[in-house]
Amino acid sequence: MSPFVALRFAIGVIYPFWRICAKTGYPGWLGVFIVVPIVNVGLVYFLACSEWPALRDGPWPRSGPPCGGGR
């Protein structure tokens, strides 16, 4: 794979995760970790299971503990 193709692929993957991290209330630069093998799986689980800072004081009530439990 040429370096140009690799760079385009990395940017195409990093940008959406940068936006996701920023919208959840975490620093956007955490999205860079999506291109690091094994760490990317940890990032997805972290985003899925953590309480997002953007929703801590939001108008929506929490529906239960993150990632299972509860109902």
Z-matrix of the N, CA and C atoms (Angstrom, degrees):
N
C 1 1.456
C 2 1.529 1 107.65
N 3 1.292 2 115.28 1 132.71
C 4 1.459 3 118.61 2 -179.43
C 5 1.534 4 109.61 3 -73.28
N 6 1.319 5 116.02 4 155.36
C 7 1.477 6 119.38 5 179.48
C 8 1.536 7 112.53 6 -59.81
N 9 1.336 8 117.00 7 -33.39
C 10 1.461 9 119.88 8 179.81
C 11 1.525 10 111.01 9 -66.50
N 12 1.323 11 116.91 10 -42.27
C 13 1.464 12 121.04 11 178.68
C 14 1.528 13 109.96 12 -66.33
N 15 1.329 14 117.05 13 -41.53
C 16 1.467 15 121.01 14 178.78
C 17 1.529 16 110.85 15 -62.86
N 18 1.318 17 116.69 16 -40.72
C 19 1.470 18 120.58 17 179.01
C 20 1.521 19 110.79 18 -65.58
N 21 1.322 20 117.81 19 -42.71
C 22 1.464 21 120.57 20 178.14
C 23 1.516 22 111.34 21 -63.51
N 24 1.327 23 116.99 22 -40.54
C 25 1.461 24 121.24 23 178.00
C 26 1.529 25 110.32 24 -63.83
N 27 1.333 26 116.87 25 -46.04
C 28 1.464 27 120.54 26 -179.19
C 29 1.525 28 111.21 27 -61.48
N 30 1.318 29 116.80 28 -43.79
C 31 1.466 30 119.81 29 179.44
C 32 1.527 31 110.39 30 -66.47
N 33 1.324 32 116.15 31 -38.78
C 34 1.458 33 119.62 32 179.07
C 35 1.513 34 113.40 33 -65.25
N 36 1.318 35 117.64 34 -25.14
C 37 1.458 36 121.96 35 178.69
C 38 1.527 37 110.91 36 -92.78
N 39 1.316 38 116.90 37 -39.46
C 40 1.473 39 120.89 38 -176.57
C 41 1.524 40 111.34 39 -67.95
N 42 1.319 41 118.43 40 -42.79
C 43 1.463 42 120.98 41 -174.60
C 44 1.528 43 113.04 42 -55.95
N 45 1.350 44 119.00 43 -49.58
C 46 1.473 45 117.42 44 179.70
C 47 1.525 46 112.88 45 -62.67
N 48 1.324 47 117.09 46 -38.96
C 49 1.459 48 118.63 47 -179.92
C 50 1.524 49 111.59 48 -72.84
N 51 1.319 50 118.00 49 -29.68
C 52 1.469 51 121.19 50 173.38
C 53 1.525 52 108.66 51 -61.11
N 54 1.346 53 116.93 52 -45.30
C 55 1.457 54 121.35 53 179.48
C 56 1.525 55 111.86 54 -65.96
N 57 1.334 56 117.47 55 -40.94
C 58 1.466 57 121.49 56 179.18
C 59 1.516 58 110.01 57 -61.70
N 60 1.340 59 116.73 58 -47.22
C 61 1.469 60 120.02 59 179.71
C 62 1.522 61 110.74 60 -61.46
N 63 1.314 62 117.57 61 -41.95
C 64 1.465 63 120.76 62 -179.68
C 65 1.530 64 111.11 63 -65.53
N 66 1.329 65 117.53 64 -40.31
C 67 1.465 66 120.14 65 -179.14
C 68 1.520 67 112.62 66 -70.43
N 69 1.338 68 117.40 67 -25.95
C 70 1.454 69 119.57 68 178.18
C 71 1.526 70 111.97 69 -81.48
N 72 1.326 71 117.11 70 -10.05
C 73 1.463 72 120.60 71 178.39
C 74 1.510 73 113.34 72 102.90
N 75 1.314 74 117.92 73 0.44
C 76 1.464 75 121.80 74 176.52
C 77 1.517 76 108.84 75 -94.13
N 78 1.344 77 117.42 76 161.79
C 79 1.471 78 118.56 77 178.29
C 80 1.531 79 110.85 78 -60.72
N 81 1.306 80 116.56 79 138.17
C 82 1.452 81 120.94 80 -178.01
C 83 1.518 82 113.78 81 -62.41
N 84 1.343 83 116.80 82 -29.98
C 85 1.457 84 119.76 83 -177.67
C 86 1.523 85 112.75 84 -63.95
N 87 1.326 86 119.20 85 -12.92
C 88 1.462 87 120.25 86 174.72
C 89 1.529 88 111.08 87 -62.54
N 90 1.314 89 117.53 88 -22.63
C 91 1.453 90 121.66 89 178.22
C 92 1.515 91 113.60 90 -63.56
N 93 1.323 92 117.03 91 -20.30
C 94 1.460 93 120.79 92 178.22
C 95 1.529 94 110.48 93 -63.93
N 96 1.316 95 117.68 94 -28.49
C 97 1.463 96 121.14 95 -177.60
C 98 1.530 97 112.75 96 -69.02
N 99 1.319 98 117.76 97 -8.58
C 100 1.457 99 119.86 98 -178.86
C 101 1.529 100 111.37 99 -68.59
N 102 1.317 101 118.95 100 -19.41
C 103 1.466 102 121.11 101 179.07
C 104 1.525 103 112.87 102 -93.48
N 105 1.328 104 117.98 103 -0.01
C 106 1.463 105 121.73 104 178.69
C 107 1.527 106 108.42 105 -94.96
N 108 1.335 107 117.40 106 118.59
C 109 1.470 108 119.28 107 -178.59
C 110 1.527 109 111.93 108 -56.41
N 111 1.272 110 117.83 109 144.75
C 112 1.460 111 128.93 110 -179.19
C 113 1.526 112 111.22 111 72.08
N 114 1.325 113 117.48 112 -42.90
C 115 1.464 114 120.14 113 177.28
C 116 1.525 115 109.48 114 -66.19
N 117 1.335 116 117.17 115 -32.42
C 118 1.464 117 119.80 116 -179.22
C 119 1.528 118 111.48 117 -63.83
N 120 1.317 119 117.37 118 -36.77
C 121 1.468 120 120.17 119 177.00
C 122 1.528 121 109.53 120 -66.08
N 123 1.325 122 116.54 121 -41.24
C 124 1.464 123 120.53 122 176.91
C 125 1.516 124 112.23 123 -62.31
N 126 1.321 125 116.68 124 -37.90
C 127 1.465 126 120.18 125 178.84
C 128 1.524 127 111.11 126 -64.32
N 129 1.326 128 116.82 127 -43.63
C 130 1.460 129 120.14 128 -179.87
C 131 1.528 130 110.32 129 -63.60
N 132 1.330 131 117.46 130 -43.91
C 133 1.464 132 120.13 131 177.77
C 134 1.527 133 111.33 132 -65.12
N 135 1.323 134 116.94 133 -39.04
C 136 1.458 135 120.81 134 178.16
C 137 1.529 136 110.61 135 -60.80
N 138 1.328 137 116.56 136 -47.19
C 139 1.461 138 119.72 137 -179.99
C 140 1.518 139 111.86 138 -66.11
N 141 1.322 140 116.58 139 -34.78
C 142 1.460 141 119.79 140 -178.48
C 143 1.521 142 112.37 141 -74.03
N 144 1.320 143 117.68 142 -33.59
C 145 1.465 144 120.37 143 -170.45
C 146 1.522 145 115.03 144 -105.19
N 147 1.309 146 118.35 145 -10.96
C 148 1.459 147 118.86 146 -177.49
C 149 1.528 148 110.60 147 -88.23
N 150 1.310 149 114.77 148 160.42
C 151 1.468 150 119.80 149 173.86
C 152 1.519 151 107.14 150 -82.67
N 153 1.300 152 117.47 151 120.82
C 154 1.448 153 121.51 152 -174.86
C 155 1.521 154 110.77 153 -74.21
N 156 1.330 155 117.26 154 129.60
C 157 1.468 156 119.87 155 177.63
C 158 1.526 157 112.88 156 -58.97
N 159 1.302 158 118.17 157 -30.25
C 160 1.467 159 120.60 158 -179.44
C 161 1.525 160 111.86 159 -66.44
N 162 1.321 161 118.20 160 -23.02
C 163 1.461 162 121.20 161 -178.35
C 164 1.530 163 113.39 162 -103.79
N 165 1.319 164 117.96 163 -0.74
C 166 1.474 165 119.89 164 -178.05
C 167 1.519 166 112.32 165 -58.45
N 168 1.307 167 116.65 166 -45.56
C 169 1.465 168 120.64 167 -177.34
C 170 1.521 169 111.61 168 -109.96
N 171 1.331 170 116.99 169 19.49
C 172 1.455 171 121.16 170 -177.75
C 173 1.513 172 112.08 171 -74.82
N 174 1.309 173 116.36 172 172.58
C 175 1.460 174 120.91 173 -177.86
C 176 1.524 175 113.67 174 -78.25
N 177 1.364 176 117.44 175 -6.80
C 178 1.452 177 119.99 176 -175.97
C 179 1.516 178 111.00 177 -93.69
N 180 1.312 179 118.47 178 135.16
C 181 1.476 180 119.99 179 176.67
C 182 1.520 181 110.38 180 -74.67
N 183 1.302 182 115.90 181 150.57
C 184 1.461 183 120.36 182 176.24
C 185 1.523 184 108.66 183 -72.00
N 186 1.311 185 115.99 184 140.69
C 187 1.447 186 120.22 185 -177.18
C 188 1.528 187 111.94 186 -92.84
N 189 1.297 188 118.07 187 -3.46
C 190 1.462 189 121.30 188 -178.99
C 191 1.523 190 109.38 189 147.88
N 192 1.318 191 115.14 190 -175.65
C 193 1.471 192 117.65 191 -179.05
C 194 1.523 193 110.69 192 -69.26
N 195 1.339 194 117.14 193 146.98
C 196 1.453 195 119.03 194 -179.43
C 197 1.521 196 111.54 195 -67.02
N 198 1.303 197 116.77 196 143.80
C 199 1.469 198 124.77 197 174.30
C 200 1.519 199 113.15 198 59.91
N 201 1.260 200 116.26 199 64.40
C 202 1.468 201 119.97 200 172.75
C 203 1.512 202 112.85 201 95.70
N 204 1.299 203 114.43 202 -172.74
C 205 1.459 204 119.56 203 -177.40
C 206 1.516 205 109.59 204 73.46
N 207 1.259 206 115.99 205 -173.10
C 208 1.462 207 119.68 206 176.93
C 209 1.522 208 112.62 207 71.34
N 210 1.294 209 116.58 208 -124.10
C 211 1.457 210 123.94 209 -173.07
C 212 1.468 211 112.50 210 -68.53
